């Protein structure tokens, strides 16, 4: 069915259940037989019900192509992209609490794709007065496949048009695949400045947009009456300015995954040695404060069941859900999933 061989895919590449479920949801809306698609690509419906279950990435590609073939709908990935965007809205709201500007968000955007699996990356490049967001698939055989390009670019456009106070206008879009006969749906989403058969799939916007402030949420409380969209440590005594600022900064940098004492010392305008000394005077260390912040913020996130545990793991800077679950059990004696069930 596919024109790229299985052996061209790294055997360790995988995807979470969520991307597969979304494709199946679109297939059902198009009137396709859910069970026959599962059989065709070798999927077990029971396994799809396990949120942290990962599947070989080849199943993802096979399912996409099977649905595209059966539906005869060349725009199917635009629908998949819309569903993925809507499903991730709550996650994007939390992201806005840790980013001050669109520039900050773009620094994290490539990492957010890890929530889907081993599919590729989106990288930002400067092109004169424009910024290019380029989709780079891991599997080179998909470069000219329309389904993956449309999904990733459509999600990106919808996100950047919703997270800033001012709209981020996309000025042009490049696609690696050949020009389709019908451009109506592509033009509705991306505008009319579209180019095809390009070496890379990219969206472009003006460089000035990098300084656009992020939309700050004014929610009054989470399901547990805490305030997830406000300062995480607002209830603590701010008289210890160093410790208070350090915790706030750690919470902001957690999604980047690489939270180091050097980075935080620079953020606080002190030297590494000075920060270490001041923490020692408080009978603590940077690693202790880091784990304390992660533990405390994890409880806030888990109180909002609209956030998936894989999303929480990302927001806390963990490479995968398993690492987060192990750490959380060490802090609180139970897994994140069991904690939610209490």
C-alpha positions in Angstrom: 0.0 0.0 0.0 2.8 2.4 0.8 5.7 3.3 -1.6 8.3 3.7 1.2 9.6 0.4 2.6 9.3 -0.6 6.2 13.0 -1.1 6.5 13.5 2.6 5.9 12.0 3.3 9.3 13.9 3.1 12.5 12.5 0.2 14.5 12.4 2.3 17.7 10.2 5.0 16.2 6.7 5.0 17.6 3.5 7.1 18.1 1.1 7.5 20.9 -2.5 6.2 20.6 -4.0 9.8 20.3 -2.9 10.5 16.7 -4.3 7.1 15.6 -7.6 7.7 17.4 -7.9 11.1 15.7 -7.5 9.6 12.2 -10.1 6.9 13.0 -12.5 9.6 14.2 -12.3 11.4 10.9 -12.7 8.1 9.1 -15.9 7.4 11.0 -17.3 10.9 10.1 -16.6 10.0 6.4 -18.6 6.8 6.8 -15.7 4.4 6.6 -15.8 1.1 8.4 -13.9 1.5 11.7 -13.3 -2.3 12.3 -12.1 -3.0 8.7 -9.5 -0.2 9.0 -8.2 -1.7 12.3 -7.9 -5.1 10.7 -6.2 -3.7 7.6 -3.4 -1.9 9.5 -3.1 -4.5 12.3 -4.5 -2.5 15.2 -6.3 -3.8 18.3 -9.1 -1.5 19.5 -8.5 -2.5 23.1 -4.9 -1.3 22.9 -6.0 2.0 21.6 -7.9 2.6 24.8 -4.6 2.7 26.8 -3.5 6.4 26.7 0.2 5.8 27.2 0.4 2.9 24.8 2.8 3.4 21.9 2.6 1.9 18.5 5.1 1.3 15.7 5.2 4.5 13.6 4.6 2.5 10.4 1.0 1.8 11.6 0.4 5.5 11.7 1.5 5.9 8.0 -0.5 2.8 6.9 -3.7 4.0 8.7 -3.4 7.5 7.1 -3.0 6.1 3.6 -5.8 3.5 4.1 -8.2 6.2 5.2 -7.1 8.6 2.4 -7.6 5.8 -0.2 -10.9 4.6 1.1 -12.4 8.1 1.5 -10.9 9.5 -1.7 -10.7 12.8 0.2 -7.4 14.6 -0.6 -8.1 17.2 2.2 -8.4 14.6 4.9 -5.3 15.7 6.8 -6.7 19.3 7.1 -9.6 17.8 9.1 -7.2 15.7 11.2 -5.1 18.8 11.9 -8.2 20.7 13.0 -9.2 17.9 15.5 -5.7 17.7 16.9 -5.7 21.5 17.4 -9.1 21.5 19.2 -8.0 18.6 21.4 -4.9 20.4 22.4 -6.5 23.8 23.2 -6.3 23.3 27.0 -2.6 22.4 26.7 -2.0 25.5 24.6 -3.6 27.6 27.4 -1.2 26.2 29.9 1.7 26.9 27.5 0.7 30.6 27.4 1.4 30.8 31.2 5.0 29.9 30.7 5.7 32.0 27.6 5.8 35.8 27.6 6.1 36.3 23.9 5.6 34.4 20.6 9.4 34.1 20.4 9.3 32.1 23.7 6.6 29.8 22.4 8.6 29.1 19.2 11.5 27.9 21.3 9.2 25.3 22.8 7.1 24.4 19.7 9.5 21.8 18.3 9.4 19.9 21.5 5.6 19.8 21.6 5.7 17.4 18.7 7.2 14.8 21.0 3.7 14.5 22.5 2.6 12.8 19.2 5.6 10.5 18.7 8.5 10.1 16.3 7.2 11.9 13.3 9.5 14.9 12.8 10.2 18.4 13.9 9.2 22.0 13.2 12.2 24.3 13.0 12.2 28.1 12.8 14.6 29.9 10.5 15.2 33.6 9.6 14.6 34.6 6.0 15.2 38.3 5.7 12.3 40.1 7.3 10.4 36.8 7.5 10.5 33.8 9.8 10.1 30.4 8.3 8.5 27.5 10.2 9.7 24.4 8.4 8.3 20.9 8.8 11.0 18.3 8.7 9.7 14.7 8.8 11.9 12.0 10.3 10.9 9.6 7.5 12.3 11.1 4.3 9.9 9.1 2.2 7.0 11.2 3.5 8.4 14.5 2.3 6.1 14.6 -0.7 3.2 12.9 1.0 0.4 15.3 1.4 -1.3 13.9 4.5 1.6 14.5 7.0 2.5 17.9 5.5 -1.1 19.2 5.6 -1.7 18.0 9.1 1.5 19.6 10.6 1.2 22.9 8.8 -2.5 23.3 9.5 -2.1 22.6 13.2 0.8 25.1 13.3 -1.2 27.9 11.5 -4.2 27.4 13.9 -2.0 27.5 16.9 -0.1 30.6 16.0 -3.4 32.4 15.2 -4.8 31.7 18.6 -2.1 32.2 21.2 -1.0 35.8 20.7 -2.9 39.0 21.6 -2.3 40.2 18.0 -2.9 37.9 15.1 0.1 36.3 13.5 -0.5 36.7 9.7 0.9 33.9 7.5 2.2 35.6 4.4 3.1 32.6 2.3 3.1 28.8 2.5 5.3 26.3 0.7 4.4 22.6 0.1 6.6 19.8 -1.1 3.9 17.9 -2.9 2.5 18.7 -6.4 -0.2 21.3 -6.9 -3.7 19.7 -6.3 -6.5 20.2 -8.7 -8.7 21.8 -6.0 -7.2 24.5 -3.8 -10.4 25.7 -2.1 -9.8 24.2 1.4 -6.1 25.0 1.3 -6.7 28.6 0.5 -9.4 28.9 3.2 -6.9 27.8 5.8 -3.5 29.2 4.5 -4.5 32.0 2.2 -3.8 32.3 -1.5 0.0 32.7 -1.6 0.7 29.0 -2.0 3.7 27.4 -3.8 4.0 23.7 -4.6 6.8 21.3 -5.5 9.0 23.1 -3.1 12.1 21.6 -1.4 10.6 22.1 2.0 7.1 22.5 3.5 7.0 25.8 5.4 4.8 28.6 6.6 6.2 32.2 6.7 5.3 35.2 8.8 6.8 38.6 9.5 9.7 38.8 12.0 8.0 41.5 14.0 5.5 38.9 15.2 8.2 37.3 17.4 7.7 40.1 19.9 3.9 39.7 20.1 2.8 39.1 23.7 1.1 35.8 24.5 -2.5 35.8 25.5 -2.7 35.7 29.3 -5.6 33.7 30.7 -7.9 35.1 33.4 -9.5 31.9 34.6 -10.5 32.1 38.2 -9.7 28.6 39.2 -9.1 25.0 38.2 -11.4 22.1 39.2 -9.6 22.0 42.6 -10.1 25.8 43.1 -6.4 26.4 42.6 -5.2 29.0 40.1 -3.3 27.2 37.3 -3.3 30.2 35.0 -1.9 32.5 37.6 1.4 32.4 39.4 2.1 28.8 40.6 3.6 30.0 43.9 1.3 32.9 44.7 0.4 31.5 48.0 4.0 31.3 49.2 5.7 34.1 51.2 7.3 36.3 48.6 9.6 37.9 51.3 12.4 35.6 50.3 12.7 37.2 46.9 15.5 34.9 45.6 13.7 31.6 46.3 10.4 33.0 45.1 11.9 34.2 41.8 13.8 31.0 41.4 10.7 28.8 41.7 8.8 31.0 39.3 11.6 30.9 36.7 12.0 27.1 37.1 8.2 26.7 36.4 8.6 28.8 33.3 11.6 26.9 31.9 10.4 23.4 32.7 8.8 22.6 29.3 12.2 23.2 27.7 13.5 20.1 29.4 17.0 21.4 30.0 16.6 23.3 33.3 20.2 24.0 34.5 21.6 26.1 37.4 23.6 28.2 34.9 20.4 29.1 32.9 18.5 30.0 36.0 21.4 32.0 37.5 21.6 34.0 34.3 17.8 34.6 34.4 18.2 35.9 38.0 21.2 38.0 37.1 23.5 36.3 39.6 26.5 34.0 39.1 26.3 30.2 39.4 28.5 30.3 42.5 26.4 33.1 44.1 23.2 31.2 43.5 24.7 28.0 45.0 25.9 29.9 48.0 22.6 31.6 48.7 20.7 28.3 48.4 23.2 26.6 50.7 22.4 29.4 53.3 18.8 28.3 53.1 19.8 24.6 53.7 18.8 23.6 50.2 20.3 23.1 46.7 19.3 23.8 43.1 18.3 20.2 42.5 16.2 20.1 45.6 14.3 23.2 44.6 13.9 21.9 41.1 12.3 18.7 42.3 10.2 20.6 44.8 8.8 22.8 42.0 8.2 19.8 39.8 6.4 18.0 42.6 4.2 21.0 43.5 3.4 22.0 39.9 2.6 18.3 39.0 -0.2 18.4 41.6 -1.6 21.5 40.1 -1.7 20.1 36.6 -3.1 16.7 37.7 -6.0 18.6 39.4 -7.1 19.6 35.9 -8.3 16.4 34.2 -8.5 18.2 30.9 -4.7 17.8 30.7 -3.4 14.4 29.6 -0.6 12.8 31.6 1.6 12.9 28.5 1.0 16.6 28.3 1.8 17.1 32.0 5.0 15.2 31.6 6.0 17.6 28.8 5.1 20.7 30.8 7.3 19.4 33.6 10.3 18.8 31.3 10.3 15.0 31.1 11.2 13.2 27.9 8.4 10.7 28.3 5.5 9.8 30.5 7.4 6.9 32.0 10.1 9.1 33.5 7.5 11.5 34.9 5.5 8.6 36.4 8.6 7.2 38.1 9.5 10.6 39.6 6.0 11.3 40.8 5.7 7.9 42.5 9.0 8.8 44.3 7.5 12.1 45.5 4.0 11.0 46.4 4.0 7.2 46.7 1.5 6.6 43.8 1.5 6.9 40.1 0.0 10.1 38.5 -2.9 8.0 37.1 -3.6 6.5 40.6 -3.4 9.9 42.2 -6.1 11.2 39.8 -8.3 8.3 40.7 -8.4 9.2 44.4 
